[in-house]
Amino acid sequence: MNNLMIFKNEDLSIDVRTIKNEDGSISINAEDTARGLGFIQNQNKNGKLYISIRWETINNYCKEFNFPNKLGKDDFIPESLFYLLAMKANNEVARKFQTWLAVDVIPQIRKNGQYQMKPTSNLELLELQVKALREVEERVIEVDKKFDDLPLFEIDSKDLKKKVNRVVVSLLGGKKSNAYKPLSKKVFSDLYGQIHREFGVDTCAAIKRKDLDLAKEIVDSYTLPRVLKEEIELANSQLAFAQ
């Protein structure tokens, strides 16, 4: 692997493998990412400590982020996925690891093609830190934008579907109402149709994450078309007369 570079952080006792791609982007080894962010499991067997990677947890997050590939120890991930996984890690070591890569290592690799452990002067150190902080800020903004432009995660789609169900059931007068069985399909179709038209999509799963709150507002403010409302009222009134 021609562009493979390995860096060591003595304070964190970790090595990290990176690749500078032809387009200038940086990829980071998935196993090193997992160790640095704390996605590991320690097991003591017969007095010996074994450390394993929580690949199932990592790949579940990747699925949530709509990252298609299932990761293993020899894989490399893009910077954007590294930052997204770092958002899921909630521990001090992970924050230090992320800061080291984002502030020290990656900006210098992008600039110089390698990681320089020691600047030649205090002035150079200050300049590098200022530049690195600016680059990290730009990268965070870029990652946030990409994150917002992702389609809805599975959990978001399910949440939106539950809200649609609650609204439709309420408008029909409940699941036990006389109108529910014959007319629920029409109401669901009309409401989903309105959502799809608003965002120019064929399925709610294609809605961007940044539009999730707006989609929920559209569901909450949905009103029945006059003809459909009259059909529901007629069906439910027939039940009342029958009683």
C-alpha positions as CSV (number, residue, x, y, z in Angstrom):
1,M,0.0,0.0,0.0
2,N,2.0,2.9,-1.4
3,N,0.6,5.8,0.7
4,L,0.3,4.0,4.0
5,M,1.6,6.0,7.0
6,I,1.8,4.8,10.6
7,F,1.9,7.2,13.5
8,K,2.3,6.6,17.2
9,N,0.9,8.5,20.1
10,E,2.9,7.7,23.2
11,D,0.5,9.4,25.6
12,L,-2.4,7.3,24.4
13,S,-0.3,4.2,23.7
14,I,-1.8,3.7,20.3
15,D,-0.6,3.4,16.7
16,V,-2.8,4.6,13.8
17,R,-2.5,3.7,10.1
18,T,-3.6,6.3,7.6
19,I,-3.6,6.6,3.8
20,K,-3.4,9.7,1.7
21,N,-5.5,9.1,-1.3
22,E,-4.9,10.4,-4.8
23,D,-7.6,13.0,-4.5
24,G,-5.9,14.4,-1.3
25,S,-8.4,12.9,1.1
26,I,-7.2,10.9,4.2
27,S,-8.4,7.4,5.1
28,I,-7.9,5.9,8.5
29,N,-7.7,2.3,9.5
30,A,-11.0,1.0,10.9
31,E,-9.4,-1.2,13.6
32,D,-7.1,1.7,14.8
33,T,-10.2,4.0,14.8
34,A,-12.1,1.5,17.0
35,R,-9.3,1.2,19.5
36,G,-8.7,5.0,19.7
37,L,-12.4,5.7,20.1
38,G,-12.9,3.0,22.7
39,F,-15.1,0.6,20.7
40,I,-13.4,-2.4,22.4
41,Q,-14.2,-5.1,24.9
42,N,-11.8,-6.4,27.5
43,Q,-12.1,-10.0,28.6
44,N,-10.0,-11.8,31.2
45,K,-9.6,-15.5,30.5
46,N,-7.5,-17.7,32.7
47,G,-5.6,-14.7,34.0
48,K,-4.9,-13.3,30.5
49,L,-6.4,-10.1,29.2
50,Y,-7.9,-10.2,25.7
51,I,-9.0,-7.1,23.8
52,S,-11.5,-7.5,21.0
53,I,-13.1,-4.9,18.7
54,R,-16.8,-4.3,19.0
55,W,-17.4,-4.7,15.2
56,E,-21.1,-5.2,15.6
57,T,-21.5,-1.9,17.4
58,I,-19.4,-0.1,14.8
59,N,-21.2,-1.6,11.8
60,N,-24.6,-0.8,13.4
61,Y,-23.5,2.8,13.6
62,C,-22.2,2.6,9.9
63,K,-25.7,1.3,8.9
64,E,-27.2,4.2,10.8
65,F,-25.0,6.6,8.8
66,N,-25.9,4.8,5.6
67,F,-22.4,3.7,5.1
68,P,-22.8,0.6,2.9
69,N,-19.7,-1.5,3.6
70,K,-19.3,-3.9,6.6
71,L,-16.0,-3.0,8.3
72,G,-13.2,-5.2,9.4
73,K,-9.7,-4.8,10.8
74,D,-8.0,-4.4,7.4
75,D,-10.4,-1.7,6.1
76,F,-9.9,2.0,5.9
77,I,-12.6,4.6,6.4
78,P,-13.0,8.2,5.1
79,E,-12.5,11.2,7.4
80,S,-16.2,11.9,7.3
81,L,-17.1,8.5,8.8
82,F,-14.3,8.8,11.3
83,Y,-15.8,12.1,12.6
84,L,-19.3,10.5,12.7
85,L,-18.1,7.6,14.7
86,A,-16.2,10.0,17.0
87,M,-19.6,11.7,17.7
88,K,-20.9,8.3,19.0
89,A,-17.9,7.8,21.3
90,N,-18.4,9.4,24.7
91,N,-15.2,9.1,26.7
92,E,-12.1,11.2,27.4
93,V,-9.6,8.9,25.6
94,A,-11.8,9.1,22.4
95,R,-11.8,12.9,22.6
96,K,-8.0,13.0,23.0
97,F,-7.6,10.6,20.1
98,Q,-9.9,12.6,17.9
99,T,-8.2,15.8,18.8
100,W,-4.7,14.3,18.1
101,L,-5.8,13.1,14.6
102,A,-7.9,16.1,13.7
103,V,-5.6,18.9,15.0
104,D,-2.1,17.4,14.7
105,V,-1.9,14.5,12.3
106,I,-4.4,14.9,9.4
107,P,-3.8,18.6,8.6
108,Q,-0.1,18.0,8.4
109,I,-0.5,14.9,6.2
110,R,-2.7,17.0,3.9
111,K,-0.2,19.8,3.8
112,N,3.2,18.0,3.8
113,G,2.4,14.5,2.9
114,Q,3.6,13.3,6.3
115,Y,3.2,13.9,10.0
116,Q,6.0,16.0,11.5
117,M,6.2,15.2,15.2
118,K,8.2,18.2,16.2
119,P,8.1,21.7,14.7
120,T,11.4,23.5,14.4
121,S,10.5,26.4,16.6
122,N,7.8,27.8,18.9
123,L,6.7,30.2,16.2
124,E,6.2,27.3,13.8
125,L,4.3,25.4,16.4
126,L,2.0,28.3,17.0
127,E,1.4,28.7,13.3
128,L,0.7,25.0,12.8
129,Q,-1.7,25.0,15.7
130,V,-3.6,28.0,14.4
131,K,-3.8,26.6,10.9
132,A,-4.8,23.2,12.2
133,L,-7.6,24.6,14.3
134,R,-8.9,26.5,11.2
135,E,-8.8,23.4,9.1
136,V,-10.5,21.3,11.8
137,E,-13.3,24.0,12.0
138,E,-13.7,23.8,8.3
139,R,-13.8,20.0,8.3
140,V,-16.3,19.9,11.2
141,I,-18.6,22.3,9.2
142,E,-18.2,20.1,6.1
143,V,-19.0,17.0,8.1
144,D,-22.0,18.6,9.7
145,K,-23.3,19.6,6.3
146,K,-22.7,16.1,4.9
147,F,-24.4,14.7,8.0
148,D,-27.5,17.0,7.4
149,D,-27.6,16.0,3.7
150,L,-27.7,12.3,4.5
151,P,-31.1,10.6,4.0
152,L,-33.1,9.8,7.2
153,F,-31.6,7.1,9.4
154,E,-33.8,4.0,9.9
155,I,-34.7,5.2,13.5
156,D,-35.8,8.6,12.1
157,S,-37.9,6.9,9.4
158,K,-39.6,4.8,12.0
159,D,-40.2,7.8,14.2
160,L,-41.8,9.7,11.3
161,K,-43.9,6.6,10.5
162,K,-45.2,6.4,14.1
163,K,-46.2,10.1,14.0
164,V,-48.1,9.5,10.7
165,N,-49.9,6.5,12.2
166,R,-51.0,8.5,15.2
167,V,-52.3,11.3,13.1
168,V,-54.2,9.0,10.7
169,V,-55.7,6.9,13.4
170,S,-56.9,10.1,15.2
171,L,-58.5,11.6,12.0
172,L,-60.3,8.3,11.4
173,G,-61.7,8.3,14.9
174,G,-59.6,5.4,16.2
175,K,-58.7,1.9,14.9
176,K,-62.1,0.6,16.1
177,S,-64.1,3.2,14.2
178,N,-66.4,2.3,11.4
179,A,-64.3,4.4,9.0
180,Y,-60.9,2.9,9.8
181,K,-61.0,-0.3,7.8
182,P,-62.4,1.0,4.5
183,L,-60.8,4.5,4.5
184,S,-57.5,4.2,6.3
185,K,-55.6,3.3,3.1
186,K,-56.9,6.5,1.5
187,V,-55.9,8.7,4.4
188,F,-52.4,7.1,4.6
189,S,-52.0,7.5,0.9
190,D,-53.0,11.1,0.9
191,L,-50.8,12.1,3.8
192,Y,-47.7,10.3,2.5
193,G,-48.4,11.8,-0.9
194,Q,-48.3,15.2,0.6
195,I,-45.0,14.5,2.4
196,H,-43.5,13.1,-0.8
197,R,-44.6,16.2,-2.9
198,E,-43.3,18.6,-0.3
199,F,-39.7,17.1,-0.6
200,G,-39.8,15.8,-4.1
201,V,-39.2,12.2,-3.0
202,D,-40.8,8.8,-3.6
203,T,-40.3,7.5,-0.1
204,C,-39.9,9.1,3.3
205,A,-36.5,7.3,3.7
206,A,-35.2,9.7,1.0
207,I,-35.9,12.8,3.0
208,K,-32.8,14.6,4.2
209,R,-32.0,14.6,7.9
210,K,-32.0,18.4,8.0
211,D,-35.7,18.3,6.8
212,L,-36.9,15.8,9.5
213,D,-38.4,18.5,11.8
214,L,-40.2,20.1,8.8
215,A,-41.6,16.7,7.8
216,K,-42.9,16.2,11.3
217,E,-44.5,19.7,11.2
218,I,-46.2,18.8,7.9
219,V,-47.6,15.6,9.5
220,D,-48.9,17.5,12.6
221,S,-50.5,20.2,10.5
222,Y,-52.1,17.8,8.0
223,T,-55.8,18.3,7.3
224,L,-58.1,16.0,5.4
225,P,-59.3,16.8,1.9
226,R,-63.0,17.8,2.1
227,V,-64.3,14.8,0.2
228,L,-62.3,12.4,2.4
229,K,-63.4,14.1,5.6
230,E,-67.0,13.8,4.5
231,E,-66.5,10.1,3.8
232,I,-65.1,9.5,7.3
233,E,-67.9,11.4,8.9
234,L,-70.5,9.5,7.0
235,A,-69.0,6.1,7.8
236,N,-68.7,6.9,11.5
237,S,-72.2,8.4,11.6
238,Q,-73.6,5.2,10.2
239,L,-72.1,3.4,13.2
240,A,-73.8,5.9,15.5
241,F,-77.2,5.4,13.9
242,A,-76.7,1.6,14.1
243,Q,-76.3,1.9,17.8
